[in-house]
């Protein structure tokens, strides 16, 4: 089995603990574009309350165990059954009045004695992160509450630091009615996917979950973290077909990126093209090369002057492009900006999907092509260092889906922030992580 669960022993322990808590609580754009000036953080929340000595200690390390832990695809009857059970559970919660809102906006941390901890305990008990055997009248933010907060954060796609920071508080205060509506909406999205005639092999990218799964014979055999489009450059919902793999690709900088981003930058940084190995071409991408020092970049017209980035490790597409023709012009590819995969929220691109460990996926896609039957072929191509196009004799369907809530067969219910505001509830779209460290600055970024 190719599927590999990327979890350490601590992560497995948390999952087992989380399952026990659930059952104790009841019987989850365009191919062009760039992010030129790096990605800014949202700043740290203002905390004006008293802090104990425990509060001054650094937050726990966030272990990034955000890939789904089993072989059940999103696009499956098993997922629909699990979703229906989750809807029934939340319908019961709603019928009993939902859960309490947690007042205020100050952070709560381990070691706090805060009257709001009582409301926090009740909230976590309602959805199973905290065992009902705990006392909900206790105002102490003890280790049991901290572990429950971590479980809640992991199930909601938040940084798992054990603190009730601003994004965690916002997610906790989404009402039971809103969560029920979100589950029903996403059940419909999954049902639509399931009703499409099944294929033996396909790829599905769940954009707000920032992950990809490769499915073969109705079982997930690979999962990968992905980077998707940021707001304003959204990764679209689509179905396409993967037909080619392009090793050592050129990147033809689209006119919009050249005109709006690169040309103004060249006025200030004339050496930028040389640093990024970008050529200047006249007329179209097959025209003669121009001397960039002869051009007044403040007056340049992208309809007449084209930019083309050479293949190599600096290329915005990385070392391989997964070609999937579609009306939106988006595709999947490698990236030189691999540290970004360590972020929990990964909406950094201009619409295309960047794939972590992409060559593992490439080998699975090309497995039935001559010379690609055994692992290691992709590395051999890279070692040769020469451009190579691999047409697929067995094209692979690919789906870009938008699933912000689902349920695992073991009963765990997962939610993700509505990054593109498609779910209809403002509260779900306002869950961001203002306390996250800023990712490294990046240059060209499709």
BELVEN-V531431 format. One record per pair of residues at least 6 apart in sequence whose C-alpha atoms are under 6 Angstrom apart, sorted by the first residue. I is the first residue (numbers start at 0). GAP is how many residues later the second one is. D is the distance in whole Angstrom. If there is no record, write none. Layout:
BEGIN
((I	GAP	D) (I	GAP	D))
END
This chain:
BEGIN
((1	219	5) (2	218	4) (2	219	5) (6	58	6) (20	107	5) (20	108	5) (20	110	5) (21	106	4) (24	103	4) (27	377	5) (27	378	4) (27	379	4) (27	384	6) (27	385	2) (27	386	3) (27	387	5) (28	204	5) (28	205	5) (28	206	5) (28	322	5) (29	298	5) (29	299	5) (29	300	5) (29	321	5) (30	298	5) (30	299	4) (30	320	6) (30	321	6) (30	415	6) (31	222	5) (31	414	5) (32	224	5) (32	317	5) (32	413	5) (33	316	6) (33	410	5) (33	411	4) (33	412	6) (35	407	6) (37	403	4) (37	404	5) (39	398	6) (40	397	5) (41	392	4) (42	391	5) (43	390	6) (43	391	5) (46	59	6) (53	57	5) (58	102	6) (59	101	5) (61	98	5) (61	99	6) (70	148	5) (70	149	5) (71	147	6) (72	147	6) (74	118	6) (74	119	5) (75	118	6) (81	325	5) (81	327	5) (82	324	5) (89	90	6) (93	82	6) (97	78	5) (98	24	6) (100	72	5) (101	17	6) (106	57	6) (106	58	5) (107	56	5) (108	54	5) (109	31	5) (109	32	6) (110	30	5) (111	29	5) (112	26	6) (112	27	5) (113	25	5) (114	24	5) (116	22	5) (117	18	5) (117	19	5) (117	20	6) (117	21	5) (120	15	5) (121	14	6) (123	6	5) (124	6	6) (124	7	6) (128	19	5) (129	18	5) (145	16	5) (148	13	5) (149	10	5) (149	12	5) (152	7	5) (153	6	6) (154	259	5) (155	258	6) (155	259	5) (155	260	5) (156	259	5) (166	264	5) (166	265	5) (166	266	5) (169	261	6) (182	222	6) (185	217	6) (199	16	6) (199	17	5) (200	14	6) (200	15	4) (201	13	5) (201	194	6) (201	195	5) (201	196	6) (202	10	6) (202	11	5) (202	195	5) (203	8	6) (203	9	5) (203	194	6) (203	195	5) (203	196	6) (204	6	6) (204	7	4) (204	195	5) (204	196	6) (205	195	5) (205	196	6) (206	195	6) (209	15	6) (209	16	5) (210	13	6) (210	14	4) (210	15	5) (211	11	6) (211	12	5) (212	9	6) (212	10	4) (213	6	6) (213	7	6) (213	8	5) (214	6	6) (223	132	6) (224	131	6) (225	128	5) (225	129	5) (225	130	6) (226	119	5) (226	120	6) (226	126	6) (226	127	5) (227	119	5) (227	121	5) (227	125	5) (228	6	5) (228	118	5) (228	119	6) (228	120	4) (228	121	5) (228	122	4) (229	117	5) (229	118	5) (229	119	6) (232	117	5) (232	118	5) (233	117	5) (234	116	4) (236	163	5) (236	164	5) (237	161	6) (237	162	5) (238	159	6) (238	160	5) (239	157	6) (239	158	5) (240	83	5) (240	155	6) (240	156	4) (240	157	6) (241	81	6) (241	82	4) (241	153	5) (241	154	5) (242	148	6) (242	149	5) (242	152	5) (243	79	5) (243	146	6) (243	147	4) (243	148	6) (244	76	6) (244	77	5) (244	78	6) (244	144	6) (244	145	5) (245	74	5) (245	75	5) (245	143	5) (246	72	6) (246	73	4) (246	140	5) (246	141	5) (247	63	5) (247	71	5) (247	72	6) (247	139	5) (248	62	5) (249	59	6) (249	60	5) (249	61	5) (250	57	6) (250	58	5) (251	56	5) (252	54	5) (252	55	6) (254	47	5) (258	43	6) (262	34	6) (266	30	6) (276	32	6) (276	33	6) (277	30	5) (277	31	4) (278	28	6) (278	29	5) (279	9	6) (279	10	5) (279	26	6) (279	27	5) (280	6	6) (280	7	6) (280	8	5) (280	9	6) (280	24	6) (280	25	5) (281	6	6) (281	23	5) (282	21	5) (282	22	6) (315	128	5) (315	129	6) (316	16	6) (316	17	5) (316	18	5) (317	16	4) (317	17	4) (317	18	5) (318	15	6) (319	13	6) (319	14	6) (320	12	4) (321	10	5) (321	11	6) (322	8	6) (323	7	6) (329	22	5) (330	21	5) (331	20	6) (331	21	5) (331	22	6) (332	21	5) (333	20	6) (333	21	6) (348	96	6) (348	97	6) (349	96	5) (351	94	6) (366	6	5) (403	11	6) (403	12	5) (404	9	6) (404	10	4) (405	8	5) (406	6	4) (406	7	6) (416	11	6) (416	12	6) (416	14	6) (417	10	6) (417	11	5) (418	10	6) (420	8	5))
END
